[in-house]
Amino acid sequence: MTIQEAVSILMLSPFYFKMSPADRKILVQEYCEFFNKIAMQQNESDSNKD
């Protein structure tokens, strides 16, 4: 997931705009890391089914 994709998703929450820019940056980074970790686990799981 790219930073732009994460921001567009997170902007759907009204809480995103109540955060400071520094907190938003941390949130976006953590969101991307978590999403990519889950995506990799899913890919590994899918490849083990073959």
N, C-alpha and C positions, 0 to 999 in steps of 0.2 A: 504494500500500500504506500502510495506517495503521500507527502505532506499535504499537498493540495486536496487529495481525496479525503484524508482524515479531517482536515479543516471543514470541508463542505459537509461532512456528516456531523461533526461536532457542533457546527453552527445551527443545527436544527434544535439544539437545546437552549432554552433561555438562560440556563446557568452558565453557559459558555461566555456570555457577554457580561456576566457579573464578576468574572475572574479578571485578575490583573494580566497584562500582556506576558509577564514572566511566568505566571502560573499556566496561562494558555499554552505557552511554548512547551512547558514540561508535560502538560496533558497530551498534547499532540505527539510528542516523542514517545511517551509511554503507550499511547493508543496504537501507534504504528508498530512498536516493538511487540506488543501483545498480539495484535492482529497477525503479524508476520510469523510469530511463533506458532500460533494456532494453525495457520495455513500450512506451515511446514509439517506439523504433526499430522494434519489431514492428508497431505500428499504422501507421507510415509505410510500411513494407514491404508490408503488406496493402493499403493504399489505393493503392499504385502498381501493384498487380497488376490493378486494374480497368480 
